Amino acid sequence: MRIPLRLRKWERSMDTELRFHLDQQIRDYMDHGLSRAEAERRARQEFGTLELAKDECRDQRSTEWLNHILRDVRHASRSLRRTPGFAAAVITTLALGIGANTAIFSLIYSVLLKPLPYPAADRVFSVETILPRQNDFSSLPMRVQDYLEWRKADTSFESVAALTPAQWNLTGDGEPERLGGALVSANFFTFLGGTPQRGRGFSAEEETPGKQNVVVISDSLWHRRYGADPAVIGKTVMLNAVPHVVAGIAPPSLLVPTGTLLHPTVAFAPRIDVWGPIAPSNEELQGENWDYGILVRLRRGESAERGRQELQGLLNRSIRAVVPDFKGELITRLVPVREIYSSKVRPRLLLIFAASALLLLIACTNIANLFLARVAGRATELATRLALGAGRARIVSHLLVESLLLSVIGGGLGALSAHTAVGIIIAYGPSELGNLSAPSLNLAALWFALAASVGTGVLCGALPALQVWRKDAAGPLQEAARAALGGRSAARLRQALVAIEMTLGAALLASAGLLLHSFINVMGTDRGYTIERILSVDLGLFDARYAPGPRRVAFFRELIQHIQALPGVQAAGAIGGLPANSGTAVASQTIFYVTDSNPPAVAMQRPVALIRSVTPGYFAASGAALRAGRFFGETESAPVAIISESLARRLWPGESLTAIVGHVFRHGNFNGPPVGVAGIVADTRPGALDREPAPEVYRPQNQRAGGAMSLVIRTKQEPAALASAVRAEIRKMDPNLPIPAIRTMREILAQTVAERRFQMVLTVLFALTALCLGAVGIYGVVSYSIACRTRDIGLRIALGALRGDVMSWVFGIGLRPVLVGLIAGLFLATAIGRALRGLLYGIAPTDPVSLGLVTLILLTTAVIACYLPARAAAELDPTIALRHE
């Protein structure tokens, strides 16, 4: 309010002062003997008009440029109100383009750029192990022995923390519930900077067996299960039928790796609700379980490479202490903590951001064409203003202010729509986005929206302003207007914009076509198991009632018998670690020949396979293809296994699959009994097809009884219809057993391909939007060209031109820039396809089907966009056209 008040006060003061000087001049003339009328006439003649003097004074103010801008804004607002259709088209187009870019940038900032909520996050690393051989896994996590040794050693790291997945069945105080969890080191919460909001974390003495029955629960579980009751601290809860004391409640902002973010072979639950202390038993300390994630924080000023070499030396010394004949060298790798959360989604987010940027550029070219047409329509007005003395800079300033006004309004609406879009993307996008992103815009995204609005406003208004700057106002006004409307340079500029729009649109549409074709290949690939009419149920027998052995075997045998008796069930079985779920935790062990005389020395030369427990009916229920041998019977007394085809060819190359049946091997413990190959099945692939099929060994459940199993039920009808009946059978067997998930195989597959679907859907949406903008742009340019040449068309028709001749002429005007842009766009699409090579599956970057379909769609759209104005031109009445001005 102060600035307007000061301006009004200054205006009053200026008016008073100028009138004082005028009156003083009049009195001076009257003192020299002139009459008052003559004195006023002489004074006004000498002094000039009062308003002109005021303008001269105003021009001397340092803030006068602001008044010019405000006047331009008011003038632009009045001008745009007279053309609401034009304003609505520009604002809507910009809101769409800026909104899409703002939403994607908000995610990019949260996932890739925003500082992580860890102390000195730039010095925090995860540690992995690389085996010096052609391994079946690119890397491995660490062992608990390494954590215990590294935390005591004097290295370049100031602190070391560890974590490993855990699952808990919570019973009592309500419905049984399966909770995702983790076992962590005592310093875990302080390491991440997430001190419990209530209670405490873990003490060092609780890392010993027998004293580890304490837990920290999540803020979400505290509110959901216990109503945020502070009295839960110190309360005893039943986890896996063992009493545990709640020591603390984690803060809601605690950020921890979930799923397979930490490592592909270490699978945490999608949400961590319970943390317990790591308390390794003697058996675990003597084993070789590579399933621990280790986080380290580098000392300030220390080199990451030096720290890596120190850890590598400690790791190899500990390995040689167990295997003196080990000749290889294990390699450690430090992965920045930012990479843990962003490495999987970074290429997809950058791809989508590039697609949205192309969409915004296409929108800008469309709007620039609209502004060119608008300036041409106002050519007489602008020429008149130039002829009356208006400076070109003032005209250009007015046009830029008009463009900026529309872009700021469109950007504001785009930012509002981006707020909703971010929430939708996080809700339906891959789970990795939700780890670091909140379902709302951040301040950085709002600044980006403002910058994008100003940038697009300048970009869209630059070409019309340039046309005005170059316009010659010396000729008659009518000729200037006609030159602006139909001049060759203006027509070529509009056609060039259409060609640019088609180039960008072809590149974006080709990228979408490649991703869509790739996604179709992913969904249609043979994964080694059936997807249709399959129901899956996750179960976990973790408490003391189901100790490893006969109790677990008996439970699943009886449960499967009951489920097979249900109407509509064709087959049923169970497996430890569903192959379709990429995030399933499955043990991986080295496979040895029975002839290996010194297994520890050759361990690094032998393949590593996933070991899965299955019941006899699993293969029939899953639809696995038998390549040789047989499936398991109801009882298997001798140690037997069914192996995957890739493992069979790896162990015994050159032999037929039939000949391999009956061979024996050992896995994990090289002193264990030999295991015979009963059969060979086709390789299974993870649902997302994000890696090649891993070698697999299937053991009968009665020989390897795991606690976590997934029921696989083949049905004659829609599988979801049997969910309630299956749940009832489980409740009859054990009413306290949690049932965390009952899903169809289609639903599981949809979750595993969420990342691919996310990038494909958004890119296709942007491409379709770009296609619509391109069609509007072509239609607008052709229609405008016809409007400018109405008299020429009428003359052609009057001289005998046929309807087809006129339509061919109009099609030539519209399709020439389209063909030029299409050819350039296909070259650009080829380059983009090579950049997308890592995101494609089953197709080449220059896939002829995708590029051919894109070409057909663009040409069809262009022909349709040209047809309507071409038909209108062919049907013109020549007498009316010749009178057109």
N, C-alpha and C positions, 0 to 999 in steps of 0.2 A: 504493500500500500504506500510505502514511503516514496518510491520513484514517481508514480503518477501525481502524488501531492506536490512533490518538488517541481515537476514539470509544469503543473498548473500555476504554481507560485511564480515560477520563472517567466511564464507567458504573461501573467498579469504585470510583473515588474517591467518586462520588456515593453509591453503596450503602454504602460504609464510613462516610461522614459521617452519613448518615441513621440507620444502626444505632447509631452512637455517641451521637447525640442521644436516641434511644429508650432505650438502656441507661442513659444519664445520668438520664433522667426516672424510670425504674424505680427506680434507686438513691435518688433523692431521696424518692420515696414510701416506700421501705423504711426510710430514715433517720427518717421521721416515724412509724414504728411499724406500718406496714401489712405484711401477709404478702406473700411474693413473688408468689403468684397474684393477690392483690387489687391489688398494685402494677402488675403487667403489664396487668391488665384496665383499671385506671384510666388508665395511660399510653397504651395503644392507643386507648382511647376518646377521650382528649384529643388524641393525636397524629394519629389517623386511620390508614387502611391504608397500608402502606409503598409499594405500587405506585402508589396515587393520588398520594402525595407525589412519587414519582419522575416521574410524568407532569407534575405541576405544575412541577417543576424543568426537565424537558425543554422545556416550552413557553416557558421564558425564554431558551433558547439562540437566538442569531442565525441559526443554520443549521438550525433546526427545519423550515423550509419545504422544505429539500432532503430531509429524512427523510420528510415527507408525500408528496413526489413519488415517492420511491423505493418507499414503501409502495403508492402508487397504481399504479406500474409493475408491482410484484409481483402486486398484486390483479388488474390488467388481464390480465397474462400468464396467471394461473390461469383467469380467466373466459374468455379466448379459447381456451385449450386445451380447454375444455368444449364449444366450438362451432367445431370446425375448419373446417367448410364455410363458415361466415360469414367467418372470418378469411381463408381461401384466396381466396374471391371478392373481398373487398376488396383484398387484397394484389396479386392478379393484375391487377385493374382499374387500380389505381394504378401498378403497375409498367409497364403498357402506356402509360398516359397520360403519366406523368413521364418514362419512357424516350424516348418519341417527342419530347417537348419538349426534353429535354436534348440529344439528338443534333442536332436542328435548331439549337438555340441554340449548340452548339459550332461548327457551321459558320458561323453568323452572326457569332460573335465572331471567328473566324479570318479571315473574308473582309471583314467590314464594320467591326469594332471594334478588332482587334488592331493595334498600331503596326507599320508596315512597317519592314523591316530596312535602312533607308536613313538616312544622316546628315541630320538636320533634315528628315524626310520631309514635314512640313507646309509646307515652303517649296519643294518640288519639283513642277514642272509639265511637262506635255507641251504642245507648241505646234502648233496647227492653223491652216489658212488657210480663210477663208470668202470665196467669190467673190461680188461684188455683182451677181448675176443669178439668174434662176430656173435654178439649176444642176441637172445630173443627179446630182450628189453633194452631200450636205449640207455636206461640208467636204473639204479636201485636206490631205495631209501637207506636208512642206517640201522644199526643194531643198538640195543640198549647198552651193551658193553662199551660201545664207542662213546655214548653220552657220559657214562660214569667215569671213563678215563679222561675224556676231554675236559670235563669240568674241574678236575684236579690238576691238570697240566698247566704249566706257565706258558701261555701262548699269546698271540697278538689279539686275542678276544677277551673282552672284559666280562662277558657272561655267556652261558650256554643254557638253553632250555630244550626240553624234549616233550613230545606228545605222540600218542598212538590211539587208534580208534577203539571204542568200547561200546557195547550195547547193554542196556539195562531194561529189565522188566520191572515196572513199578506196580506193586499191589498194595491193597489196603487203602483206606480213605477214598473210596470211589472206584470207578471203572478201571480195570487193569489197563496199563498203557506201556507201549514200547517207547523208550526214550533213546535218542541218539546221544552219545557221550564220548568222552575222551579221558584217557589216563595221561596226566601231565606231571611235569617236575614241580617240586615245591616252589620254585621261583617263577613259575609260568606267568602268574598274574602281574607280578611286579615287572617282569621282563617286557610284557606288552603294555605296561602302564595302565592296567585295568584293576586297580585295587578294589576288592569287594565293597559294594555300597553298604552292606550290613554284614556283621560277623567278621570272619577272617579267611585267609587263604590256608595253605598247607604249611606245616612245619617240616623240618628236615627229618625228624625222627619218624614221621608218618610215611616215609619212603622205605620202610622196612616191613617185611611180611608179618602179619598179625596185628599191625597198628594202622592199617590203611583203610579201615572201614569208616572213613569220613568223606563227605562230598560237598562240593559247592554247586548250587543250582542256578539256573539262568533266571534273569528277571522275568522272562516270558512265562516260564513254568511257575514261578512264585505267584504271579498274578492269575494265571489260568487255573492252576490246581489248588492253590492255597489262599486265593483272595487277597494277596499282599499282606498276609498276617505276619507282623514282626515276630510273633511267638514261634514261628517255624524254625528260627535259629536255635540249635540245640535239640531239636526234635529228632526222634528216630523214625526212619522210613525204611520200608522193605524194598530192597533192590536185589533182583535175582534171588529172592527168598532169604536174603542175608540182611540183618539190621545194619543200617548206616546212619551216622549222625550228620545232620546238616550243619556244616561249619560256617557257611557264608552264602551270600547272594551276589552273583556277578553283576557288574553295572550293565545297563541296557546298551551302552555304546561299545561294549567289548567286541572287537573284530577278530575273529579266528577263522582259519581255513576250514572250509566244509567240502563235502563231496571229495573229488579227486584233485582239488586245487593244489594241495601240497605235493602230491606225486600221483601219477596214474595208477600205481599199484597199492596205494594206501588210501582206502575208501572210508571217509568219515560220513556220518549221516548228513542230510541236507541242513539240519539244524541241531546244534549242540545244546542240550538242556542239562546235562549232568557232567561234572568233572570230578574225577577221583585221582588220588596220588599214584604215581608210578612206584610200585614196590615189587621188583623182580624177584622171583623165587630162584633157588639154586638150579633147578632144572632149566629155567629160562636163561640163566647166565651161562650155562654150559651148552646151550643150543645155538643155532644159527638162524635166528628170526630177523630177517631184514624188513621190518615193518614199522620202524620208528622214524618220525620226522624230527630233525634236530635244527633248531634255530640258534644262530650265534650273532652277537653284537661286537663289531670290531672296535678296538680301542681308538680313541681320537688320535689322528695322525699316523696310524699304522696302515700298511699296504694290504689290500685284500689278497693279492697274489702271494705275499709272504705268509699270511695266515692260512691260505689254502695249502701251501706246501707243508706247513707245520702239521696241519690236520692229516694230510696225506701220509706223512712220515709216521705219525702215531698209529694210523689205521693199519698200515702195512706191517709195523712191528707187532701189533696185536694179532694179526692174521698169522704171521710166521711163528708166533709163540704157540699157536695151536697146530699149524701145519708147517713144520720145519722145512719140508721139501718144496714148499710153494716157490716157484721161480718167477711168477708174473709180478706185475706192479698194479695195484688198485689205484685208480685216479679219483680224487675228490673234485667236486665242482661246487662253487658257490653261486647260488641263484639269488639275486636281489629280491627282497620281499615284495617289491612292487610287481615283479614278474609273476609271482605266485597268483596274484589276483587278476592280472591284466593280460598275460600272455595268450590265453585261449580266446579272449574276446577282442583283443586289439585289432587283428586284421579284419575282422568282421565289422567292427565299429568304424574303422577308417574307410572301409569299402562303402558302408552306408552313408557316411558323411560325404564322401566324394560324389555319391549318387545324388544326395540332396543338394550339394553345391552345383552340380550340373543342372538340376531342376531349377535352381534359382537363376542361373545364367540364362536358361531358356526363357524363364519368366521375364527377365530383364530385356532380352531381345524382343519379346512380344510387346512389352510396354513401350520400348523405344519406338517401335513401329506405330503404336497408338499415338504417341506424342508427336511423331512426324506428321501423321495424318491430321492431328489437332492443330498443329502449327500451320499446316497448309490451309486448313479451313479458316484460320484467322489471319491469312496473309494480308488481306485488305486492311484489317485493323492495325496490324503491326507495321505495314508500309505507311499508313497514315500517321502513326505515332512517330515513325522515323522522319517523315517529311516535315512534321510540325516541330522538329528539333529535339526529340527525345534521344538521348545517347544510346548507342548500342549496348553499352555496359548495363544501363538500367533495364533494357529489354531482356538481356540475357539473365540478369539478376532476377527479374520477375519470373522468367520461365524456370530457372533453377529452384526458386522458392516454391513455385507451384509443384514441381516434381518432388522436392523434399517434403512438402506438406503431405502429399499423398503417401509417400514412402514411410513417413513417421506414423501416420495413422494405420497403414497396413502393417507396419512392424509391431505397433502396439497390440493390434488384434492378433497378429501372429504369435506374440509372446503369451497372450492369454490362452490361445489354443495349444501352444507348446506345453503349458502347465498340465493340461489334461492329457496330452499325448505322452508325456514322460511317464505319468502314472500307468497308462495303458500298456506302454512298451515294457515297463518293469513287471507288470502283472502277467503279461503273456509272453514275454521274452525269456531267454535262458536264465537259469537261476544265478549265474555268475554276476549278472547285472545288479541283482538285488543286494549283493554283499557290500557294495561300496556306494550305491546310489539310493537316494531318498526319492519317493514319488512326488517330487516338486522341483521347481526351478531353483537354481542357486544364483547368487549375485553375479558370478562370472558369466552365466548364460544371459542375464539381463543386459549386461554391458555388451555382450556379443550381439544381442538383438538390436541394441541401439546403433552399434557400429555397422551392422548389416543394413539397417534402415537408411542411415546416412549414405553409406556406400552405394546402395542401389538407387537412391534418389539422385545422387550426382551422376551415376552411370546412365540412368534412363533419361536424364535431362540434358546430358552433354551434347548428344547428336542434334536435337532440335535447336539448342542454343547455338551450336556451330553453324547450322543452316541460316539462322537469323543474323549471325555475325558476318557471314559472307554475302548476305542479300544486298543487291544494288537498289537503293531507293531513289535513284536519280530519274528513272523512267516514270511513265505514268503509273498511277496506282493500280489500274486494272491489269496492265501488263505484268506488273510485279506479282500480283495475286495469281495470275494465270501461270506465270513461270514457276511460282512456288507449288502450285497444284500439280502441274503436269510436266515439269522440267525433267530432262533426261537424267540429270545428276540425282535428283530426288528419287526418281523411279529406280535407278540403279542402286541407290543406298537402301531403299526398302527391300529390293530383291536380295541384296547382299545379306541383310539381316535375316531374311527367310532361309537363305542357304546356311548361315551360321546356326540358326535354330535347328535345321534339319540335321546338320553335322552332330551337334550335341545330342539331339534326340535319338539319332541312329546309334551313337555310342552307348547311351544309357539303355536303350531298348535291347541292344545286342548283349550288354552285360546281364540284363535281367533274363534274356533268353538262355544264356549260358548257365546261369545259376538255376533256372527253372528246369532245364534239361538235366543238369547234374542232380538236382533233387529228385526228379523222377527216376533216375538211375539208382539213387540211394534207396528209394522206397521199393524198387522192383528187384533189388539184388537178392540172390539166394544166400541166406545167412546160415543155412545149415539147420534151421528149425522152422516150424510152422508158426504163422502169425494169426491166421483166421481161426475163429471159434476156440480160442485158448483162454482159460482163466488162470490167473496166478495169485497165490496167497503166501505172504511172507510170515514165517513163524520162527520163534527162537526159544529153544529149551535151554535156558541158562542157569536155572537155580539148582540147588542141591538134590531136588527130587529126581532130576534127569541127569545124573552124572554120566559121563561118557561111557557107553557100553550098552548092555541089553535094554535098559529102560527107554532110551531114545529110539532104538530100533523097534521095540515093541509098540511104542506110541505111534510112530509114523505108519507101521504096518497096519495096525488096527484102524487108524484114521483113514488111510487110503482105501481100505476095504469098505468102510462105511460110505465114503464118497462115491466109490464105484457103484454102489448099490442105488444111488440116487437116480431117479428118472432123468433121461437126457444126457447122462455121462457116458462117453465112449471109452475113455481111458484116463487113468490118473497115476501120477508118480510124484517124486520129489527130488530136488537137486540142491546141493550146497553151492549157492552163488549162481543166480540165473544168468546165462550167457548174454541175453538180450540187454541186460542192465549193465552199462559200462562202469557204473560206480560200485559194483559189488566187490566186497573184499574176499579174495580167494587166495589160499596159500599157494606159493610158488616154490618148487623144489627142483634140485638138480637130478637129472636122470643118468644113472650109471649102467654100464654093461656089467653083467655078472663076472666077466673075465678080468675086470679092472683089478690089478694086484695092489695098486697104491692109489685108491680113490682120491684122497685129499690132494695129491699132486696133480691129478688130471681133472680136478673139478672144474677148472676154468675152461676146459676144452669140451665139456659135455653140455648138452642143451638143458635149458630150464623150462619146466612145464607147469601149467596150472593144474592143481590137484582138486578134483571135485568129487564129492560123495553123491551117489544116486541110488534110488530105489529101483527095483526091477522094472516097474511100469513107466519109468521116466521117458525112455526112448520112444515107446509107442505113443505116449501122450504128446511129446514134443514134435514128433514127425521126423526125427533124425534119420539120415540115410545111412544104412549099413553098407560099407564097402566090401567087407570080408569078415568071415567068422560068424559069431553069434552075439546076441544080447545076453544079459545076465538072467539066470533063473531065480526062482523064489529063494533058494538057499544056495550059497556058494561057500563051500568049506575050504577049498584051497585058495591061496592068495591069487587073485586074478584081476585083470583090468581091461578096460576098453580104451584104446588110444585113438587120437585124431590122426587123420591121414598124413598131415604135414609132419607130425612127430615120427610116424612109422617110416616115412621116406628119409627123414633126417637120421634116424638111428641105423637103418639098414638100407642104404642106397643101393639101387640096382636089383633088389629082390622084388618079386611080385608081392602084392598085398596078401594074397592067399598063402604064400610061403612064409610070410612074417607071422601069421597066426600061430601061436604055440611058442614063439620066442619068449625069453624071460629077461627081466631087467630089475633094477632096484631104483628107488627114488628117495631122496632126502637122506635117510640113514643108510649108509653103505654097508652097515653090518646087519641090516634087517633081512628078512626072508626074501627070496626071489619072487617076483610077481610075473605070472604068465599072461600073455596077450590072448584074451578070449575073442576079441573082435576089433575091428577098425571102422570108425565112423567118419563121415565127412567133417571137414573143419567148420567150426562155428565162428561167426564174426560178431563183434560188438554192434549194438543197434545203430550207433552213429557212424560206423565204418571209419572211425578216426584212426585206426591202426590196423595192420595186417593181422590175420588170425594167429593167435598164439598157440603153441603146442599144448595139448591137453591130455590129462589122464583121468579117466573115470573109474572110481573104485566103488564096489558094492557098499551100501551103508552099513551092513552088518559087519564089515571089516574096517570101516573108517567112519564112525558115527559122529557127525558134526552136530553142533547145537543149533546153528542157524540154517534153516532149509526153506526152500520155496516150493509150495505145491504147484504142480502143473496139471491142469484138468482140461482135457479135450471134450467138447460138448457137441451135441447134435443140433443145438439151437443157439440163440444169442447168449454168449457166456455170461453177460452181466445179470441175466435173469436167474442164474443159479447162485448168485452171491449170498443171498439170505439163507438158502438151504445149507450151503457149505459152512457159513458162520455158525449156524445152529448145531451142526455136527461137531465142530470144534468146541463149542461151549459144552456139549454133552461130555466130551472127553476130559476137558479141563476148564471149568468156568473162570479160573484166575489167569488163564493164559492170554496175554495181549495179542490182538490181531492188528498189526500196524497198517496193513494195506491189502486190499482185495482189488485187483486191477485186471483188465483184459490185456492181452499181449499187444493189442493195438494201442492202448493207452501208454504202455511201457515204451513202445517204439516211438510214440509221439514225443515223449519226454527226452529220449536219447537223441532225437534229431532236432531238438528245439533250436539249437544254434543255427543249423543249416536253414531250418524253416524261417527263423527270425530274419536272417539276412536276405533270403529269397523273397519273402513276402514284402518287406519294406522296399527292396529294390524294384520289384514288379509294380508296386503301387506308385513309386516315383516315376517309373517308366510310362505307365498308363497315363498319369497326369501330364507328363511331358508330351505324350502323343496327342492328348486333347488340346494342349496349348499350341502344339505345332499345327494341328488342323485349323484351329481358330486363326492362327497367324497367316496361314496360306489363304484361307477364305477372306480374311480382311484385306490382304494385299491385292488379291485378284479383284475383289469387289471394288476396292478403291481405284484400282487402275481402270476398270470399266467406267466408273463414275467420272474419272478425269477425261476419258476418251469417248464420251457418249456421242459427241458430234461426229467423230471419225467413224464410229460404228454405224451411225445412221447414214452417213455418206456411202459407206461400203454397201449397206443393204439397198440404198436407193439406186446405186449403180449396178445392182444385180447380184450381189454376193449371196450365196446360198446359206441356209441355216448351218449346215455342216462346216462350211468355210469359216463362219464366224466362231463357231464353237472350237474348231481346231486352232484358230488364232488365239482365243482366250486360254485354251489349254496350254499352248506354247508359252504364254506369259507366265502361267502359274507353275508349270512343271520344270521349266529350265532351272530355276534356282533349287528346286527340290532334287533334281538329278545330280546337280553339282554337290549339294550338301550331302546327299546319300553316298556318293562315291567317297567323299572325304570322311564321312562318318564311319564307313566300313573299314577304311585304313586305320582310323582311330580306334575302332572296336577291336581290331586285330591286336593292336598294342596293348589295349586294356585286358584282352583275353590272356595274353602272356603274363601280365601282372597277376591275374586271378588264378594262375595255374595251380597253386597250392590249395585253393578252395574248391576246385572242380573234381568231380568223380566220374570216371568212365567216359569222358569226352575230351577232345583236344581243344586248345584255346581258339582254334579256327574252325570249330565245328560247323560243317556246311549246312546241317539241318537248322541250327539256331540262326545263323546268319542269313540263310535263305528265307526263313520264316519272317525274320525282321524286315528284310527287303520287301517281301510281299505285303506285309502289314503297312509299312510306310507308303509304298506306292498306292495301295488301295485307299488309304486315308487321304493322300494327296489328290487322287482322282475324284474322290467324293467331295472334297473341299473345293475343287475347281469346277465340278459339274454344276452346282447350283448357280453360281454367278454366270457360268458359260451359257446355261439355258436361258437365264434372264436376258443376257446380251443378245442371243439369237432371236428372242421374241420381241425386241424393241420395235416400236412403231417409228419408221424413218422420219415421218413428218414431225413428230414430237421431238425426236432426237436432234433433228437439224435446227429446231428452235431453242434447244437447250443451251444455256449459257453457264 
